[in-house]
Amino acid sequence: MTKLRISFSTISIEVETFDTPTAKLILAYLPFTSSAATWGEEVYFSTPIETALEPSAKSIVEPGEIAYWPAGNAIAVGFGPTPISVGNEIRLASPCNIWGKATTNVFQLAQVTPGEIVSLNLPE
């Protein structure tokens, strides 16, 4: 597992990557920046990578699971219900590759505002 940091204006989360093709591809493109967007209690942002769905892709995730959304070439981090959730589940727009797990509190992502700059780096 490799660790990386996803940083926004006032907060950051630490992520441990899994041994997946998507994680390896993301690590190969570090560092990069993007612009944050929100959708319910999900933060997502575009990436410079493109890859296909992995066999383990899923739409319903747990808080802290870090997803890559192939349909939008974006990283998505759900921390609560989205507009299409049923009850309190975290349902992403469509199946995503789960490539990491946050080791810090993802609920602080509620502070992120659309348009905020986000950067992905290896921790110093």
MDAnalysis code that builds the backbone (N, CA, C; Angstrom):
import MDAnalysis as mda
import numpy as np

u = mda.Universe.empty(372, n_residues=124, atom_resindex=np.repeat(np.arange(124), 3), trajectory=True)
u.add_TopologyAttr("name", ["N", "CA", "C"] * 124)
u.add_TopologyAttr("resid", np.arange(1, 125))
u.add_TopologyAttr("resname", ["MET", "THR", "LYS", "LEU", "ARG", "ILE", "SER", "PHE", "SER", "THR", "ILE", "SER", "ILE", "GLU", "VAL", "GLU", "THR", "PHE", "ASP", "THR", "PRO", "THR", "ALA", "LYS", "LEU", "ILE", "LEU", "ALA", "TYR", "LEU", "PRO", "PHE", "THR", "SER", "SER", "ALA", "ALA", "THR", "TRP", "GLY", "GLU", "GLU", "VAL", "TYR", "PHE", "SER", "THR", "PRO", "ILE", "GLU", "THR", "ALA", "LEU", "GLU", "PRO", "SER", "ALA", "LYS", "SER", "ILE", "VAL", "GLU", "PRO", "GLY", "GLU", "ILE", "ALA", "TYR", "TRP", "PRO", "ALA", "GLY", "ASN", "ALA", "ILE", "ALA", "VAL", "GLY", "PHE", "GLY", "PRO", "THR", "PRO", "ILE", "SER", "VAL", "GLY", "ASN", "GLU", "ILE", "ARG", "LEU", "ALA", "SER", "PRO", "CYS", "ASN", "ILE", "TRP", "GLY", "LYS", "ALA", "THR", "THR", "ASN", "VAL", "PHE", "GLN", "LEU", "ALA", "GLN", "VAL", "THR", "PRO", "GLY", "GLU", "ILE", "VAL", "SER", "LEU", "ASN", "LEU", "PRO", "GLU"])
u.atoms.positions = np.array([
    [0.828, -1.184, 0.000],
    [0.000, 0.000, 0.000],
    [0.871, 1.247, 0.000],
    [0.530, 2.164, -0.864],
    [1.182, 3.465, -0.910],
    [0.230, 4.480, -0.318],
    [0.780, 5.466, 0.381],
    [-0.059, 6.521, 0.954],
    [0.012, 7.749, 0.064],
    [-1.111, 8.455, -0.030],
    [-1.132, 9.733, -0.727],
    [-2.052, 10.680, 0.020],
    [-1.970, 11.952, -0.359],
    [-2.766, 12.987, 0.296],
    [-3.632, 13.681, -0.753],
    [-4.910, 13.853, -0.416],
    [-5.827, 14.650, -1.229],
    [-6.075, 15.926, -0.432],
    [-5.637, 17.063, -0.985],
    [-5.714, 18.334, -0.259],
    [-6.655, 19.317, -0.930],
    [-7.438, 19.990, -0.100],
    [-8.329, 21.060, -0.526],
    [-7.842, 22.344, 0.144],
    [-8.588, 23.425, 0.043],
    [-8.152, 24.704, 0.608],
    [-7.844, 24.631, 2.099],
    [-8.754, 24.062, 2.859],
    [-8.590, 24.092, 4.313],
    [-8.453, 22.717, 4.953],
    [-8.643, 21.659, 4.194],
    [-8.570, 20.309, 4.767],
    [-7.802, 19.385, 3.829],
    [-7.389, 18.258, 4.374],
    [-6.804, 17.211, 3.534],
    [-7.154, 15.861, 4.149],
    [-7.158, 14.848, 3.284],
    [-7.371, 13.484, 3.762],
    [-6.192, 12.629, 3.298],
    [-5.832, 11.698, 4.138],
    [-4.770, 10.750, 3.830],
    [-5.431, 9.479, 3.299],
    [-4.810, 8.879, 2.294],
    [-5.375, 7.702, 1.642],
    [-4.324, 6.608, 1.551],
    [-4.718, 5.390, 1.858],
    [-3.887, 4.210, 1.601],
    [-4.444, 3.556, 0.350],
    [-3.584, 3.358, -0.637],
    [-4.039, 2.766, -1.889],
    [-4.093, 1.245, -1.779],
    [-4.938, 0.660, -2.604],
    [-5.030, -0.786, -2.718],
    [-4.161, -1.224, -3.892],
    [-3.930, -2.513, -3.994],
    [-3.138, -3.061, -5.098],
    [-4.082, -3.341, -6.268],
    [-4.465, -2.261, -6.978],
    [-5.379, -2.395, -8.112],
    [-4.784, -1.672, -9.323],
    [-5.213, -2.030, -10.516],
    [-4.743, -1.319, -11.704],
    [-5.049, 0.184, -11.641],
    [-6.222, 0.545, -11.128],
    [-6.600, 1.960, -11.040],
    [-5.667, 2.703, -10.092],
    [-5.386, 2.133, -8.929],
    [-4.483, 2.782, -7.966],
    [-3.109, 2.986, -8.587],
    [-2.610, 1.982, -9.273],
    [-1.284, 2.098, -9.903],
    [-1.271, 3.209, -10.940],
    [-2.342, 3.333, -11.704],
    [-2.425, 4.373, -12.720],
    [-2.471, 5.763, -12.072],
    [-3.261, 5.918, -11.037],
    [-3.344, 7.203, -10.336],
    [-1.982, 7.578, -9.761],
    [-1.310, 6.638, -9.126],
    [0.011, 6.915, -8.556],
    [1.007, 7.337, -9.633],
    [0.883, 6.769, -10.815],
    [1.803, 7.108, -11.911],
    [1.623, 8.549, -12.383],
    [0.449, 9.130, -12.155],
    [0.165, 10.495, -12.606],
    [0.392, 11.554, -11.532],
    [0.737, 11.155, -10.319],
    [0.968, 12.129, -9.248],
    [2.199, 12.969, -9.520],
    [2.209, 14.220, -9.083],
    [1.092, 14.960, -8.513],
    [0.222, 15.557, -9.607],
    [-1.037, 15.840, -9.283],
    [-1.896, 16.588, -10.202],
    [-2.927, 17.382, -9.414],
    [-3.500, 18.379, -10.065],
    [-4.521, 19.215, -9.435],
    [-5.787, 19.186, -10.276],
    [-6.877, 19.575, -9.641],
    [-8.174, 19.599, -10.306],
    [-9.054, 20.611, -9.579],
    [-10.320, 20.611, -9.927],
    [-11.293, 21.504, -9.306],
    [-12.410, 20.648, -8.710],
    [-12.719, 20.880, -7.457],
    [-13.704, 20.065, -6.749],
    [-15.131, 20.400, -7.177],
    [-15.956, 19.364, -7.173],
    [-17.392, 19.501, -7.371],
    [-18.064, 18.685, -6.265],
    [-19.319, 18.990, -5.980],
    [-20.044, 18.234, -4.966],
    [-21.365, 17.750, -5.548],
    [-21.833, 16.633, -4.998],
    [-23.112, 16.037, -5.408],
    [-23.682, 15.372, -4.166],
    [-24.596, 16.060, -3.498],
    [-25.044, 15.573, -2.200],
    [-23.857, 15.544, -1.268],
    [-23.664, 14.437, -0.565],
    [-22.532, 14.291, 0.343],
    [-21.428, 13.473, -0.334],
    [-21.029, 13.951, -1.499],
    [-19.926, 13.374, -2.277],
    [-19.118, 14.527, -2.844],
    [-17.800, 14.369, -2.795],
    [-16.895, 15.306, -3.467],
    [-16.263, 14.532, -4.611],
    [-16.210, 15.143, -5.783],
    [-15.554, 14.488, -6.911],
    [-14.785, 15.518, -7.718],
    [-13.837, 15.028, -8.511],
    [-13.014, 15.925, -9.331],
    [-12.401, 15.139, -10.476],
    [-12.192, 15.825, -11.590],
    [-11.656, 15.171, -12.783],
    [-10.186, 14.825, -12.590],
    [-9.740, 13.841, -13.373],
    [-8.355, 13.372, -13.319],
    [-7.785, 13.322, -14.731],
    [-6.459, 13.223, -14.844],
    [-5.853, 13.094, -16.167],
    [-5.829, 11.649, -16.677],
    [-6.482, 10.732, -15.969],
    [-6.404, 9.325, -16.366],
    [-7.716, 8.839, -16.966],
    [-7.608, 7.770, -17.731],
    [-8.757, 7.050, -18.255],
    [-8.490, 5.573, -18.060],
    [-9.461, 4.873, -17.509],
    [-9.347, 3.430, -17.362],
    [-10.748, 2.831, -17.304],
    [-10.829, 1.555, -17.548],
    [-12.117, 0.856, -17.602],
    [-12.561, 0.401, -16.214],
    [-13.817, -0.034, -16.143],
    [-14.331, -0.623, -14.905],
    [-13.556, -1.886, -14.571],
    [-13.247, -2.050, -13.306],
    [-12.631, -3.291, -12.826],
    [-13.752, -4.240, -12.408],
    [-13.482, -5.544, -12.350],
    [-14.532, -6.505, -11.986],
    [-15.174, -6.231, -10.626],
    [-14.441, -5.613, -9.713],
    [-14.971, -5.357, -8.364],
    [-15.677, -4.001, -8.237],
    [-15.898, -3.301, -9.347],
    [-16.530, -1.974, -9.305],
    [-17.904, -2.060, -8.643],
    [-18.276, -0.972, -7.950],
    [-19.574, -0.946, -7.278],
    [-20.096, 0.477, -7.196],
    [-21.399, 0.615, -6.968],
    [-22.058, 1.921, -6.861],
    [-22.293, 2.347, -5.423],
    [-22.523, 1.384, -4.543],
    [-22.781, 1.692, -3.138],
    [-21.474, 1.480, -2.374],
    [-21.026, 2.551, -1.700],
    [-19.735, 2.516, -1.023],
    [-19.891, 2.829, 0.458],
    [-18.833, 2.577, 1.186],
    [-18.759, 2.899, 2.610],
    [-18.013, 4.219, 2.780],
    [-18.277, 4.962, 3.862],
    [-17.513, 6.187, 4.088],
    [-16.011, 5.886, 4.099],
    [-15.261, 6.687, 3.381],
    [-13.812, 6.516, 3.350],
    [-13.293, 5.728, 2.169],
    [-14.171, 5.009, 1.461],
    [-13.705, 4.322, 0.262],
    [-13.475, 5.368, -0.830],
    [-12.326, 5.274, -1.489],
    [-11.955, 6.237, -2.523],
    [-12.200, 5.564, -3.870],
    [-13.015, 6.216, -4.697],
    [-13.487, 5.606, -5.941],
    [-12.976, 6.372, -7.158],
    [-12.826, 5.645, -8.254],
    [-12.566, 6.255, -9.559],
    [-13.800, 5.979, -10.405],
    [-14.355, 7.038, -10.981],
    [-15.574, 6.955, -11.778],
    [-15.198, 6.979, -13.256],
    [-15.136, 5.800, -13.903],
    [-14.721, 5.746, -15.312],
    [-15.609, 6.561, -16.247],
    [-16.902, 6.638, -15.972],
    [-17.807, 7.372, -16.856],
    [-17.474, 8.863, -16.911],
    [-16.834, 9.381, -15.876],
    [-16.494, 10.799, -15.837],
    [-15.012, 11.087, -15.691],
    [-14.180, 10.042, -15.757],
    [-12.731, 10.186, -15.541],
    [-12.463, 10.995, -14.277],
    [-13.150, 10.641, -13.209],
    [-13.077, 11.421, -11.980],
    [-12.870, 10.534, -10.757],
    [-12.306, 11.144, -9.720],
    [-12.214, 10.514, -8.410],
    [-13.422, 10.991, -7.618],
    [-14.080, 10.068, -6.932],
    [-15.258, 10.380, -6.122],
    [-15.041, 9.869, -4.705],
    [-15.384, 10.726, -3.741],
    [-15.291, 10.340, -2.333],
    [-16.647, 10.635, -1.693],
    [-17.401, 9.582, -1.453],
    [-18.703, 9.724, -0.810],
    [-18.548, 9.639, 0.698],
    [-19.295, 10.485, 1.400],
    [-19.252, 10.451, 2.865],
    [-20.647, 10.481, 3.477],
    [-21.656, 10.444, 2.610],
    [-23.046, 10.428, 3.057],
    [-23.957, 10.288, 1.848],
    [-25.250, 10.418, 2.056],
    [-26.196, 10.218, 0.949],
    [-25.983, 11.190, -0.221],
    [-26.230, 10.680, -1.409],
    [-26.219, 11.485, -2.638],
    [-27.676, 11.621, -3.099],
    [-27.932, 12.416, -4.133],
    [-29.328, 12.577, -4.587],
    [-30.021, 11.276, -5.001],
    [-29.275, 10.218, -5.328],
    [-29.924, 8.960, -5.725],
    [-29.841, 7.874, -4.654],
    [-29.352, 8.221, -3.463],
    [-29.265, 7.245, -2.369],
    [-30.654, 6.830, -1.902],
    [-30.731, 5.615, -1.403],
    [-31.935, 5.121, -0.757],
    [-31.610, 5.080, 0.732],
    [-32.323, 5.866, 1.510],
    [-32.010, 5.942, 2.938],
    [-30.654, 6.606, 3.149],
    [-29.876, 6.026, 4.044],
    [-28.576, 6.605, 4.390],
    [-27.407, 6.029, 3.599],
    [-27.680, 5.194, 2.602],
    [-26.578, 4.616, 1.831],
    [-25.819, 5.704, 1.063],
    [-24.592, 5.384, 0.699],
    [-23.789, 6.264, -0.153],
    [-23.791, 5.628, -1.536],
    [-24.623, 6.172, -2.425],
    [-24.758, 5.615, -3.771],
    [-24.149, 6.594, -4.770],
    [-23.105, 6.125, -5.451],
    [-22.452, 6.932, -6.479],
    [-23.277, 6.880, -7.766],
    [-22.990, 7.774, -8.706],
    [-23.794, 7.916, -9.926],
    [-23.854, 6.633, -10.747],
    [-22.768, 5.882, -10.778],
    [-22.697, 4.611, -11.492],
    [-21.516, 3.833, -10.911],
    [-21.333, 2.575, -11.310],
    [-20.248, 1.791, -10.712],
    [-18.885, 2.465, -10.852],
    [-18.101, 2.320, -9.783],
    [-16.772, 2.927, -9.694],
    [-15.754, 1.902, -9.210],
    [-14.500, 2.127, -9.591],
    [-13.394, 1.301, -9.110],
    [-12.961, 1.820, -7.747],
    [-12.949, 0.952, -6.750],
    [-12.485, 1.333, -5.418],
    [-10.980, 1.072, -5.375],
    [-10.207, 2.151, -5.213],
    [-8.748, 2.026, -5.309],
    [-8.009, 2.431, -4.042],
    [-8.751, 2.865, -3.016],
    [-8.088, 3.253, -1.777],
    [-9.085, 3.458, -0.659],
    [-8.538, 3.714, 0.521],
    [-9.340, 3.935, 1.731],
    [-8.732, 5.092, 2.506],
    [-9.562, 6.046, 2.887],
    [-9.094, 7.174, 3.688],
    [-8.711, 6.682, 5.081],
    [-7.607, 7.213, 5.591],
    [-7.184, 6.879, 6.950],
    [-7.475, 8.046, 7.890],
    [-8.056, 9.108, 7.362],
    [-8.473, 10.256, 8.169],
    [-9.971, 10.458, 7.971],
    [-10.556, 11.323, 8.745],
    [-11.997, 11.543, 8.782],
    [-12.513, 12.150, 7.479],
    [-13.280, 11.392, 6.694],
    [-13.825, 11.907, 5.435],
    [-15.036, 12.814, 5.646],
    [-15.620, 12.812, 6.830],
    [-16.793, 13.652, 7.066],
    [-16.437, 15.134, 7.022],
    [-15.155, 15.464, 7.174],
    [-14.721, 16.858, 7.053],
    [-14.868, 17.362, 5.610],
    [-15.082, 16.469, 4.651],
    [-15.287, 16.878, 3.262],
    [-16.564, 17.707, 3.090],
    [-17.430, 17.708, 4.076],
    [-18.636, 18.542, 4.025],
    [-18.265, 20.025, 3.918],
    [-17.037, 20.383, 4.280],
    [-16.560, 21.772, 4.216],
    [-16.134, 22.189, 2.807],
    [-15.945, 21.225, 1.906],
    [-15.457, 21.530, 0.557],
    [-16.541, 22.235, -0.244],
    [-16.145, 23.284, -0.961],
    [-17.096, 24.010, -1.799],
    [-16.757, 23.793, -3.275],
    [-17.766, 23.780, -4.143],
    [-17.521, 23.599, -5.577],
    [-16.540, 24.656, -6.097],
    [-15.635, 24.206, -6.939],
    [-14.646, 25.098, -7.528],
    [-13.338, 25.177, -6.751],
    [-13.333, 24.626, -5.543],
    [-12.105, 24.616, -4.735],
    [-11.026, 23.804, -5.468],
    [-9.800, 24.265, -5.389],
    [-8.692, 23.515, -5.996],
    [-8.384, 22.314, -5.117],
    [-8.191, 21.171, -5.756],
    [-7.819, 19.947, -5.066],
    [-6.522, 19.446, -5.663],
    [-5.629, 18.955, -4.803],
    [-4.364, 18.406, -5.297],
    [-4.133, 17.038, -4.698],
    [-3.511, 16.179, -5.503],
    [-3.128, 14.847, -5.052],
    [-1.612, 14.762, -5.085],
    [-1.035, 14.374, -3.947],
    [0.414, 14.281, -3.800],
    [0.769, 13.110, -2.904],
    [2.013, 12.705, -3.002],
    [2.546, 11.779, -2.000],
    [2.834, 12.613, -0.765],
    [2.602, 12.077, 0.440],
    [2.891, 12.840, 1.659],
    [4.389, 13.128, 1.755],
    [4.704, 14.261, 2.366],
    [6.115, 14.633, 2.531],
    [6.739, 13.907, 3.681],
])
